């Protein structure tokens, strides 16, 4: 018993309590909003909706996994990078073969059905965390040769693998997040601006080909609907209803469980992609700003951990996690405000979904491990030792 008490005291002393509490509070806020969004769909006698239960289980399990991962030395986690990379590629190949499209996303075969439970797993969410680990280590391994064209080519190949795999499954939203993570992590690693300029030129040159040959009609229509909503009323309907819901909330909101649009289920998928409309309608400007501030504090805390990290690879990983969260927040809220087309991106900690919530907490566990073990490691341990890599000479 004495050892257990000491272990708990040590864990409390060394872990990033502020980040853990922030994440827990933000998820509780998200669960409340998902409950409100799904309350009108409850059948007689039901207390919680399926989406709420799935999110609750994912958050609970995610917190447990985050704590367990935080107890592992991050150097041990990084040494597993080849297995993590193989797992990510393998699970995406499995998804390509046996992937299913849920009723809400018939255009994307990006989910795996877990046995006879009826629950869906979206592997691309797990792959995001795997990419943060493998790409963060890759950047560190080649940090002395970042100016070389061959190095840049290998980094681009590394990023292209998950992007292409998720695009093939029909998950364009996740592909966009991978691209933004790639660009952001490269920038934070110190890649010269001329490479970004060259990349931007290439993107501009191939954009017409992407529009003609790569984008599906639905994806094109979602973009066109932002500029010509009168020509695509069915396509823009979800965003129209969402922004009306947000506008009706005013400064203080209509009141929890009292939003006209939310409680009438007028906003399609308002528990997932459009959860921000529920926050804006029922809790108003105050509730929306509170949600943004909470996530911003989480992102800032992760960046701070990266800045204080004693080795380059873990700094890269912290920045990668922060970029992933920031990109999803900006795109999701942009969708709700009709600034961006709908691309199926969830709002971290708020949107319903087991895969997204569980994966975020796996990433938080990695950040907690980096924070914890940077408190105890000696300053002379500036580089990882004993890790063989094909990226270095």
TIPAVO-323509 format. One record per atom (N, C-alpha, C): x, y, z. Coordinates in steps of 0.001 Angstrom, whole numbers, padded with zeros to 6 digits, always signed. Example, Ala and Ser with C-alpha at 12.3 -4.5 7.8 and 13.67 -1.06 7.14 Angstrom:
REM TIPAVO-323509
+013190-005690+007800
+012300-004500+007800
+013200-003300+007800
+012850-002250+007080
+013670-001060+007140
+012900+000030+007870
This chain:
REM TIPAVO-323509
+000824-001202+000000
+000000+000000+000000
+000867+001265+000000
+001963+001197+000788
+002872+002346+000865
+003464+002658-000506
+003844+001598-001271
+004416+001787-002595
+003396+002399-003556
+002153+001952-003442
+001099+002472-004305
+000872+003958-004045
+000846+004322-002756
+000640+005724-002390
+001787+006584-002916
+003011+006067-002794
+004172+006806-003284
+004134+006957-004807
+003690+005880-005461
+003581+005925-006925
+002582+006986-007358
+001434+007034-006677
+000407+008016-007020
+000924+009433-006776
+001629+009624-005643
+002183+010946-005344
+003209+011357-006395
+004042+010404-006809
+005058+010693-007816
+004425+011034-009151
+003366+010272-009500
+002682+010537-010770
+002073+011930-010762
+001400+012281-009671
+000761+013594-009572
+001808+014707-009642
+002959+014475-009011
+004000+015499-008979
+004639+015704-010349
+004833+014619-011111
+005596+014701-012350
+004753+014905-013597
+003458+014614-013538
+002636+014736-014747
+002199+016179-014972
+001810+016476-016192
+001320+017818-016531
-000149+017898-016134
-000376+018240-014885
-001733+018257-014345
-002606+019280-015062
-002013+020410-015432
-002784+021461-016090
-003338+020968-017424
-002496+020297-018219
-002951+019784-019513
-004003+018706-019322
-003788+017805-018374
-004730+016707-018146
-006089+017238-017707
-006088+018209-016812
-007349+018802-016352
-008031+019562-017486
-007243+020309-018272
-007799+021037-019408
-008515+020100-020377
-007860+018994-020715
-008443+018032-021655
-009712+017419-021091
-009694+017076-019800
-010868+016460-019166
-012048+017425-019143
-011786+018664-018762
-012852+019673-018720
-013414+019932-020115
-012530+020029-021114
-012975+020293-022486
-013814+019136-023021
-013402+017905-022726
-014188+016740-023157
-015537+016691-022458
-015576+017065-021179
-016856+017104-020459
-017790+018127-021109
-017229+019257-021507
-017993+020283-022226
-018516+019702-023543
-017655+019001-024254
-018058+018383-025512
-019155+017350-025328
-019024+016537-024301
-020051+015517-024020
-021407+016174-023745
-021390+017266-023022
-022637+017981-022732
-023292+018465-024020
-022481+018988-024943
-023017+019486-026205
-023535+018347-027092
-022828+017228-027093
-023281+016074-027880
-024584+015528-027292
-024682+015522-025961
-025929+015071-025335
-027093+015956-025769
-026868+017263-025781
-027926+018178-026193
-028285+017975-027656
-027266+017784-028507
-027508+017619-029940
-028288+016351-030245
-028069+015306-029462
-028707+014012-029736
-029942+013756-028875
-030234+014666-027961
-031392+014498-027079
-032703+014322-027844
-032924+015079-028937
-034191+014907-029665
-034339+013540-030335
-033248+012824-030521
-033313+011539-031222
-033510+010365-030283
-033557+010629-028971
-033691+009532-028010
-035037+008850-028162
-034987+007538-028196
-036235+006770-028240
-036842+006731-026845
-038097+006324-026759
-038797+006296-025472
-038040+005433-024471
-037766+006020-023305
-037087+005277-022249
-035572+005352-022311
-035033+005803-023422
-033572+005877-023549
-033059+007106-022804
-031913+006942-022150
-031307+008037-021391
-030231+008732-022212
-029430+007920-022890
-028333+008460-023689
-028416+007925-025113
-027972+008726-026050
-027931+008294-027442
-026704+007424-027680
-026705+006734-028802
-025557+005910-029170
-024299+006765-029353
-024440+007935-030002
-023287+008812-030209
-022702+009267-028881
-023568+009595-027927
-023088+010040-026616
-022350+008912-025905
-022926+007715-025926
-022289+006575-025252
-020935+006262-025878
-020892+006291-027206
-019626+006004-027893
-018560+007020-027509
-018945+008294-027482
-017989+009338-027125
-017555+009201-025670
-018489+008901-024791
-018172+008753-023367
-017182+007619-023148
-017423+006492-023826
-016507+005341-023703
-015136+005708-024263
-015126+006398-025410
-013860+006767-026043
-013061+007728-025169
-013736+008700-024579
-013041+009655-023709
-012523+008950-022461
-013353+008084-021858
-012915+007355-020671
-011725+006462-020958
-011835+005689-022046
-010728+004817-022426
-009503+005634-022823
-009747+006768-023506
-008648+007625-023923
-007875+008178-022747
-008579+008589-021699
-007902+009093-020505
-007037+008012-019862
-007561+006785-019818
-006786+005667-019254
-005537+005420-020094
-005715+005357-021422
-004564+005144-022316
-003549+006287-022183
-004049+007511-022078
-003153+008666-021961
-002299+008557-020705
-002901+008155-019607
-002150+008016-018357
-001134+006891-018462
-001548+005764-019050
-000630+004623-019206
+000548+005018-020101
+000252+005658-021233
+001314+006077-022155
+002248+007079-021485
+001679+007948-020647
+002506+008956-019979
+003533+008325-019046
+003264+007092-018610
+004191+006400-017719
+005335+005740-018477
+005194+005644-019808
+006248+005057-020634
+007269+006125-021006
+008530+005762-020960
+009583+006679-021386
+009417+006952-022878
+009365+008221-023254
+009136+008557-024662
+010221+007999-025575
+011433+007780-025042
+012488+007183-025866
+012106+005760-026282
+011448+005044-025381
+010977+003694-025713
+009920+003760-026807
+009015+004731-026706
+007973+004888-027730
+008597+005197-029084
+009587+006102-029096
+010210+006501-030357
+010956+005332-030992
+011566+004479-030158
+012300+003337-030690
+011389+002344-031417
+010099+002475-031167
+009133+001597-031839
+008689+002156-033189
+009366+003207-033685
+008889+003875-034890
+008730+002938-036096
+009621+001938-036294
+009389+001059-037459
+008090+000264-037336
+007809-000230-036123
+006570-000987-035910
+005350-000083-036045
+005466+001140-035539
+004356+002092-035651
+004075+002407-037119
+005142+002620-037888
+004974+002897-039312
+004341+001736-040053
+004810+000512-039770
+004248-000673-040418
+002785-000864-040038
+002468-000617-038763
+001080-000743-038315
+000186+000235-039068
+000650+001488-039209
-000160+002512-039885
-000425+002139-041341
+000616+001707-042034
+000443+001303-043432
-000455+000080-043518
-000226-000878-042621
-000998-002119-042635
-002478-001894-042399
-002814-001056-041413
-004226-000853-041099
-004933-000060-042200
-004188+000793-042908
-004792+001506-044028
-005016+000575-045215
-004121-000385-045418
-004313-001374-046487
-005523-002249-046173
-005661-002626-044904
-006836-003395-044478
-008110-002592-044741
-008051-001292-044491
-009206-000430-044726
-009534-000345-046215
-008496-000304-047045
-008722-000281-048495
-009471-001518-048968
-009188-002647-048313
-009788-003916-048737
-011163-004130-048110
-011265-003913-046806
-012503-004230-046087
-013216-003012-045519
-012810-001826-045901
-013425-000620-045354
-014901-000491-045690
-015641+000100-044770
-017074+000316-044942
-017390+001802-044858
-018496+002182-045450
-018973+003560-045381
-020192+003597-044467
-020139+004382-043375
-021312+004478-042492
-022427+005249-043172
-023655+005149-042660
-024792+005831-043286
-024585+007333-043467
-023880+007966-042521
-023687+009415-042596
-022645+009821-043631
-021776+008886-044053
-020718+009198-045021
-020672+008140-046119
-021708+008046-046955
-021749+007003-047986
-020671+007160-049053
-020023+008338-049089
-019006+008580-050108
-017618+008122-049686
-017468+007652-048433
-016132+007314-047923
-016129+005929-047282
-015326+005025-047850
-015156+003685-047263
-013923+003718-046363
-014014+004524-045310
-012855+004820-044468
-012959+004231-043074
-013930+003377-042844
-014144+002824-041517
-014062+001299-041541
-013659+000736-040417
-013693-000703-040203
-014762-001010-039164
-015584-001990-039427
-016610-002401-038478
-015989-003372-037496
-016149-003093-036203
-015553-003930-035160
-016500-005083-034837
-016206-006252-035395
-016987-007462-035128
-018461-007267-035380
-019271-007778-034441
-020728-007665-034553
-021272-006544-033671
-020368-005694-033176
-020806-004643-032260
-021525-003510-032983
-021248-003358-034270
-021823-002244-035005
-021050-000953-034845
-019975-000997-034068
-019150+000187-033885
-018157+000311-035031
-017875+001562-035409
-016965+001841-036514
-015649+002408-035980
-014555+001953-036566
-013227+002493-036262
-012702+003182-037512
-012254+004425-037360
-011686+005163-038482
-010158+005134-038345
-009488+004240-039073
-008040+004070-038911
-007221+005325-039175
-007696+006204-040065
-006912+007404-040374
-006675+008261-039139
-007580+008191-038145
-007382+008956-036914
-006179+008421-036138
-006045+007093-036081
-004890+006493-035416
-003611+006787-036184
-003710+006780-037503
-002533+007011-038350
-001995+008431-038158
-002871+009380-037838
-002402+010746-037571
-001377+010751-036435
-001666+010016-035371
-000746+009964-034232
+000523+009212-034623
+000359+008135-035385
+001527+007405-035860
+002412+008267-036738
+001796+009092-037575
+002558+009990-038450
+003328+011019-037628
+002716+011544-036589
+003391+012511-035726
+004672+011913-035147
+004598+010643-034734
+005770+009988-034144
+006836+009707-035200
+006453+009056-036292
+007447+008655-037299
+008031+009853-038034
+007195+010820-038372
+007695+011976-039116
+008525+012887-038208
+008112+012989-036933
+008894+013775-035993
+010290+013211-035823
+010389+011874-035758
+011700+011231-035657
+012491+011379-036956
+011807+011239-038084
+012464+011383-039392
+013092+012778-039512
+012357+013803-039130
+012883+015167-039201
+014123+015334-038332
+014107+014703-037165
+015271+014800-036289
+016465+014056-036877
+016199+012915-037491
+017286+012092-038039
+018018+012788-039177
+017330+013666-039885
+017946+014323-041052
+018128+015821-040832
+018099+016257-039587
+018115+017699-039327
+019394+018378-039815
+020479+017616-039925
+021741+018197-040383
+021840+018273-041901
+020887+017660-042609
+020939+017640-044079
+019635+018154-044697
+018925+019013-043964
+017629+019502-044443
+017743+020319-045723
+018924+020835-046014
+019104+021642-047220
+019260+020794-048477
+019469+019496-048295
+019724+018632-049444
+018423+018216-050121
+018446+018193-051435
+017255+017839-052209
+016831+016397-051955
+017797+015498-051806
+017475+014099-051534
+016743+013927-050220
+017150+014684-049221
+016474+014649-047918
+015031+015110-048056
+014822+016194-048783
+013480+016713-048978
+012605+015715-049722
+013202+015024-050682
+012439+014033-051443
+011944+012921-050531
+012819+012417-049653
+012421+011335-048745
+011351+011804-047757
+011458+013041-047285
+010442+013580-046388
+009089+013677-047098
+009120+014096-048350
+007880+014183-049132
+007270+012807-049375
+008111+011809-049627
+007624+010440-049806
+006980+009937-048520
+007625+010226-047391
+007093+009827-046079
+005678+010373-045893
+005493+011651-046211
+004181+012274-046037
+003173+011805-047079
+003665+011510-048284
+002762+011126-049372
+002083+009786-049110
+002740+008907-048362
+002175+007565-048123
+000827+007645-047409
+000719+008285-046226
-000606+008362-045587
-001601+009205-046377
-001118+010272-047028
-002028+011131-047802
-002706+010332-048913
-001928+009580-049671
-002483+008798-050776
-003398+007692-050267
-002999+007047-049171
-003812+005941-048641
-005183+006430-048182
-005232+007579-047498
-006534+008053-047027
-007364+008629-048174
-006703+009192-049187
-007445+009691-050353
-008129+008537-051076
-007424+007424-051211
-007994+006266-051912
-009231+005743-051187
-009240+005839-049856
-010410+005373-049098
-011562+006379-049150
-011312+007564-049727
-012368+008558-049841
-012389+009574-048714
-011339+009598-047892
-011306+010501-046737
-010456+011722-047067
-011000+012618-047880
-010254+013806-048310
-009961+014738-047145
-010844+014775-046154
-010639+015642-045003
-009381+015275-044233
-009204+013989-043962
-008005+013542-043245
-006751+013791-044079
-006865+013630-045401
-005721+013893-046283
-005274+015343-046136
-006239+016254-046055
-005914+017671-045888
-005189+017912-044572
-005632+017240-043500
-004975+017400-042200
-003541+016875-042255
-003325+015742-042915
-001962+015207-043059
-001066+016198-043798
-001598+016810-044847
-000806+017777-045619
-000438+018978-044759
-001386+019478-043980
-001112+020625-043119
-000124+020258-042016
-000226+019048-041477
+000741+018595-040482
+002135+018515-041093
+002214+017980-042293
+003492+017861-042999
+004130+019232-043195
+003349+020169-043720
+003877+021514-043988
+004274+022195-042677
+003403+022111-041670
+003680+022765-040392
+004898+022204-039688
+005042+020884-039676
+006185+020265-039009
+007480+020577-039759
+007418+020631-041083
+008595+021001-041867
+009017+022427-041544
+008042+023321-041440
+008351+024721-041131
+008984+024839-039749
+008412+024166-038761
+008935+024244-037405
+010314+023597-037296
+010595+022642-038183
+011905+021982-038166
+012991+022840-038789
+012605+023928-039444
+013595+024832-040003
+013890+024645-041475
+012987+024007-042212
+013186+023847-043654
+013180+025221-044322
+014086+025415-045280
+014240+026703-045944
+012958+027104-046685
+012683+028414-046691
+011462+028931-047309
+011408+028652-048809
+012563+028501-049450
+012544+028263-050900
+011852+026956-051250
+011915+025988-050341
+011231+024722-050594
+009712+024891-050512
+009264+025738-049582
+007826+026002-049488
+007343+026767-050718
+008160+027686-051197
+007806+028426-052402
+007708+027492-053602
+008660+026564-053696
+008624+025589-054792
+007401+024692-054677
+007084+024287-053453
+005903+023453-053240
+004624+024176-053606
+004537+025462-053231
+003351+026250-053573
+003196+026391-055078
+004315+026559-055779
+004267+026666-057240
+003782+025374-057874
+004251+024245-057333
+003826+022939-057858
+002333+022731-057630
+001865+023094-056435
+000436+022952-056118
-000406+023802-057060
+000035+025041-057292
-000697+025920-058200
-000737+025357-059617
+000356+024734-060026
+000436+024201-061390
-000471+022991-061597
-000576+022152-060563
-001360+020914-060717
-002810+021065-060266
-003161+022225-059700
-004531+022428-059201
-005597+022163-060258
-005426+022654-061498
-006452+022349-062515
-006607+020853-062764
-005496+020113-062738
-005564+018663-062946
-006272+017984-061784
-006001+018471-060560
-006677+017918-059383
-008182+018144-059482
-008561+019364-059909
-009992+019695-060032
-010674+018803-061070
-010011+018578-062176
-010622+017821-063277
-010640+016326-063005
-009525+015791-062508
-009373+014338-062452
-009459+013731-061046
-009162+014506-060011
-009080+013925-058668
-010331+014147-057834
-010907+015347-057906
-012062+015651-057065
-013327+014998-057605
-014127+014469-056682
-015424+013906-057059
-016429+015043-057247
-017534+014736-057899
-018553+015756-058165
-019064+016385-056864
-019263+015557-055835
-019756+016083-054561
-018760+017069-053960
-017471+016748-054045
-016452+017649-053512
-016405+018956-054278
-016516+018873-055591
-016558+020096-056397
-017781+020940-056051
-018928+020292-055902
-020162+021015-055601
-020095+021714-054249
-019434+021083-053267
-019311+021707-051949
-018485+022986-052018
-017496+023007-052889
-016685+024214-053067
-017479+025271-053808
-018125+024864-054898
-018903+025814-055707
-020075+026388-054922
-020632+025591-054007
-021797+026044-053244
-021480+027243-052359
-020232+027389-051947
-019847+028538-051129
-019964+029840-051919
-019708+029761-053218
-019726+030950-054070
-021066+031143-054776
-021758+030037-055041
-023047+030095-055734
-024082+029264-054966
-024416+029693-053746
-025334+028891-052908
-026702+028689-053541
-027156+029667-054347
-028476+029539-054962
-028526+028417-055996
-027358+028029-056519
-027315+026957-057511
-027199+025573-056874
-026821+025536-055596
-026629+024252-054915
-027314+024277-053549
-028616+024489-053517
-029316+024612-052226
-029224+023357-051367
-029254+022181-051991
-029187+020939-051212
-027802+020733-050630
-026780+021125-051392
-025401+020938-050935
-025071+021867-049775
-025550+023108-049851
-025211+024116-048843
-026183+024096-047671
-027195+023236-047720
-028255+023231-046699
-027693+023079-045288
-026794+022108-045085
-026245+021859-043756
-025558+023102-043194
-024761+023757-044015
-024054+024946-043554
-024999+026124-043359
-026020+026226-044223
-027021+027287-044057
-027727+027163-042713
-028169+025949-042394
-028848+025717-041125
-027908+025938-039948
-026654+025514-040120
-025682+025658-039047
-025409+027108-038698
-025209+027950-039717
-024898+029358-039439
-026139+030097-038935
-027323+029674-039343
-028540+030263-038791
-028686+029913-037311
-028331+028668-036976
-028388+028251-035574
-027429+029077-034732
-026213+029257-035234
-025221+030047-034503
-025699+031491-034341
-026222+032055-035413
-026704+033432-035360
-027857+033619-034393
-028704+032602-034274
-029874+032731-033393
-029485+032712-031919
-028274+032251-031635
-027846+032160-030239
-027497+033495-029613
-027129+034458-030444
-026778+035767-029902
-025588+035707-028964
-025597+036577-027958
-024458+036672-027039
-024497+035581-025968
-025641+035370-025363
-025746+034412-024257
-026310+033063-024666
-026921+032962-025844
-027474+031698-026289
-028934+031519-025915
-029553+030518-026515
-030966+030227-026255
-031179+029450-024969
-030104+028914-024427
-030210+028105-023215
-029960+026644-023521
-029303+025955-022602
-028988+024547-022783
-030262+023729-022975
-030291+022907-024011
-031428+022056-024383
-032629+022865-024877
-032417+024136-025211
-033526+024990-025631
-033331+025582-027023
-032293+025177-027736
-032047+025714-029063
-033059+025197-030072
-033704+026113-030789
-034740+025721-031749
-034184+024818-032840
-033076+025200-033418
-032481+024413-034498
-031927+023084-033966
-031286+023147-032808
-030678+021932-032244
-031739+020934-031826
-032711+021370-031077
-033713+020461-030542
-034733+020009-031586
-034717+020651-032763
-035569+020207-033874
-034779+019401-034894
-033491+019193-034615
-032609+018420-035503
-032597+018996-036920
-032615+020320-037019
-032637+020976-038325
-031243+021038-038965
-030206+020865-038150
-028836+020900-038668
-028335+019457-038780
-028186+018941-039997
-027713+017558-040153
-026340+017347-039518
-026172+016212-038854
-024892+015830-038237
-024375+016901-037280
-025308+017496-036513
-024853+018552-035594
-024125+018001-034383
-024133+016696-034194
-023343+016114-033108
-021915+015815-033544
-021670+015872-034851
-020334+015565-035379
-019682+016821-035959
-019730+016934-037280
-019047+018037-037957
-019596+019410-037563
-020881+019481-037236
-021508+020782-036973
-021787+021011-035493
-020997+020419-034614
-021221+020592-033176
-021069+022048-032757
-020274+022815-033502
-020095+024229-033152
-021404+024993-033268
-022312+024546-034136
-023610+025204-034263
-024449+025003-033005
-024283+023847-032361
-025002+023573-031107
-024482+024492-030009
-023166+024619-029925
-022559+025497-028918
-023012+026936-029136
-022931+027396-030396
-023278+028772-030701
-024735+029096-030455
-025628+028140-030771
-027055+028414-030586
-027450+028383-029121
-027063+027357-028406
-027572+027182-027049
-026774+027941-025989
-025488+028166-026230
-024666+028882-025248
-024129+030196-025792
-024476+030519-027038
-024172+031815-027602
-022697+032101-027821
-022411+033384-028004
-021047+033843-028244
-020148+033463-027066
-020665+033564-025859
-019880+033239-024663
-019468+031771-024673
-020412+030902-024982
-020105+029473-025020
-019137+029116-026124
-019292+029757-027296
-018406+029486-028425
-016979+029938-028117
-016842+031141-027553
-015518+031641-027198
-014878+030772-026119
-015677+030312-025173
-015155+029435-024121
-014578+028157-024713
-015290+027578-025678
-014805+026363-026339
-013488+026633-027056
-013406+027745-027773
-012191+028086-028512
-011032+028337-027558
-011305+029029-026454
-010247+029327-025482
-009716+028039-024857
-010597+027124-024520
-010165+025857-023918
-009225+025100-024849
-009620+024972-026122
-008764+024248-027065
-007465+025019-027315
-007553+026345-027362
-006344+027149-027563
-005362+026958-026414
-005860+026877-025199
-004996+026643-024038
-004319+025281-024123
-005067+024271-024599
-004485+022938-024773
-003365+022986-025797
-003621+023637-026923
-002612+023746-027983
-001382+024500-027473
-001613+025612-026753
-000502+026401-026226
+000321+025590-025235
-000343+024783-024430
+000378+023961-023449
+001247+022924-024147
+000726+022339-025214
+001486+021350-025973
+002707+022003-026623
+002518+023197-027193
+003634+023920-027797
+004688+024244-026748
+004246+024641-025554
+005181+024954-024475
+006005+023738-024079
+005356+022564-024054
+006081+021325-023762
+007120+021061-024836
+006765+021322-026096
+007714+021140-027187
+008895+022078-027090
+008651+023324-026697
+009724+024303-026576
+010700+023928-025465
+010196+023285-024424
+011037+022925-023287
+011665+021540-023425
+011276+020803-024460
+011796+019447-024635
+013295+019486-024890
+014003+018480-024383
+015460+018464-024452
+015998+017777-025692
+015149+017257-026534
+015640+016702-027795
+014713+017089-028932
+015276+017127-030104
+014612+017672-031278
+013418+016843-031724
+013524+015519-031634
+012452+014659-032126
+011159+014873-031354
+011262+014996-030022
+010043+015185-029235
+009473+016587-029416
+010339+017575-029662
+009831+018911-029995
+009000+018840-031271
+009521+018113-032272
+008784+017942-033531
+007426+017304-033291
+007386+016315-032410
+006137+015608-032141
+005127+016508-031439
+005595+017307-030494
+004697+018246-029822
+004121+019245-030818
+004983+019773-031684
+004506+020722-032692
+003528+020039-033652
+003798+018785-033999
+002899+018049-034883
+001522+017872-034271
+001479+017546-032974
+000201+017389-032276
-000546+018713-032212
+000179+019788-031916
-000453+021111-031852
-000994+021532-033218
-000228+021260-034264
-000666+021612-035621
-001906+020821-036013
-001936+019539-035673
-003097+018717-035988
-004364+019279-035338
-004278+019588-034039
-005440+020119-033332
-005853+021481-033899
-004867+022358-034127
-005178+023698-034633
-005807+023634-036020
-005282+022773-036881
-005818+022645-038235
-007266+022173-038202
-007558+021191-037352
-008926+020672-037279
-009878+021713-036715
-009426+022469-035725
-010276+023511-035140
-010609+024575-036184
-009600+025065-036890
-009801+026129-037879
-010718+025661-039005
-010477+024448-039502
-011287+023946-040616
-012712+023666-040170
-012881+023039-038999
-014221+022707-038528
-015059+023955-038282
-014489+024928-037582
-015235+026155-037318
-015451+026928-038619
-014483+026883-039519
-014652+027504-040830
-015804+026887-041603
-015972+025570-041489
-017111+024902-042133
-018424+025393-041534
-018469+025487-040191
-019699+025914-039520
-020071+027342-039876
-019068+028169-040176
-019311+029578-040507
-019400+029819-042011
-019435+028757-042795
-019538+028840-044260
-018324+029519-044895
-017175+029393-044243
-015941+029929-044810
-015214+028874-045637
-015380+027610-045260
-014753+026493-045950
-015821+025480-046348
-015549+024681-047382
-016498+023620-047745
-016499+022506-046705
-017555+021744-046662
-017641+020607-045742
-016685+019508-046203
-015771+019115-045329
-014803+018073-045684
-014735+016972-044631
-015672+016949-043701
-015719+015866-042734
-014635+015910-041685
-014345+017101-041146
-013344+017262-040104
-014050+017526-038777
-013683+016770-037746
-014312+016925-036438
-013661+018058-035646
-014393+018572-034668
-013860+019560-033735
-013290+018799-032538
-011970+018823-032340
-011352+018023-031272
-011978+018294-029905
-012223+017189-029169
-012771+017200-027819
-014275+017498-027791
-014857+017935-028901
-016266+018311-028892
-017128+017423-029776
-016664+017087-030961
-017482+016289-031874
-017625+014863-031362
-018799+014282-031626
-019005+012874-031305
-018114+012030-032211
-017788+010855-031765
-016946+009972-032563
-015923+009286-031692
-015944+007968-031703
-015014+007226-030863
-013583+007304-031339
-013374+007134-032640
-012019+007096-033188
-011286+008414-032972
-011957+009523-033270
-011303+010821-033159
-010963+011163-031716
-011882+010913-030799
-011628+011216-029396
-010558+010318-028799
-010608+009031-029124
-009599+008106-028604
-008213+008473-029132
-008123+008795-030408
-006833+009107-031013
-006232+010383-030429
-007083+011374-030198
-006581+012617-029595
-005942+012318-028243
-006564+011458-027467
-006012+011146-026148
-004759+010277-026230
-004638+009481-027275
-003373+008766-027477
-002250+009776-027710
-002552+010811-028500
-001576+011875-028730
-001278+012652-027458
-002303+012913-026657
-002104+013610-025384
-001221+012770-024458
-001397+011451-024494
-000541+010575-023684
+000922+010723-024060
+001195+010832-025364
+002574+011037-025821
+003118+012360-025290
+002310+013412-025339
+002751+014726-024841
+003012+014659-023335
+002158+013960-022608
+002354+013815-021166
+003639+013043-020856
+003945+012051-021680
+005196+011291-021490
+006400+012202-021711
+006340+013010-022765
+007442+013938-023053
+007617+014916-021896
+006507+015435-021396
+006570+016368-020263
+007147+015683-019027
+006637+014493-018723
+007026+013789-017498
+008508+013455-017485
+008982+012862-018586
+010357+012391-018586
+011362+013499-018863
+010892+014634-019352
+011787+015782-019447
+012009+016430-018084
+011167+016086-017124
+011360+016570-015769
+012466+015809-015044
+012722+014567-015498
+013621+013698-014747
+014925+013381-015456
+014996+013577-016784
+016210+013221-017519
+017303+014261-017304
+018543+013833-017382
+019671+014726-017223
+019863+015550-018493
+020427+016735-018352
+020611+017638-019480
+021574+017099-020528
+022435+016147-020135
+023381+015646-021127
+022755+014648-022092
+021523+014275-021839
+020842+013344-022737
+020146+014148-023832
+020932+014785-024699
+020378+015675-025701
+019992+014964-026986
+020505+013771-027190
+020219+013023-028409
+019820+011609-028036
+018954+011008-028837
+018609+009613-028630
+019795+008747-029025
+020077+007731-028234
+021246+006892-028473
+020779+005466-028772
+021456+004834-029706
+021179+003432-029979
+020014+003186-030897
+019584+004180-031668
+018479+004005-032605
+019042+003995-034016
+018893+002907-034704
+019355+002809-036077
+018248+003326-036997
+018653+004041-038031
+017674+004619-038949
+018219+004637-040372
+017376+004368-041358
+017817+004410-042751
+017925+005839-043277
+017528+006835-042466
+017523+008200-042946
+018868+008896-042778
+019778+008294-041979
+021088+008896-041768
+022156+008066-042439
+023258+008719-042761
+024334+008031-043449
+025154+007210-042458
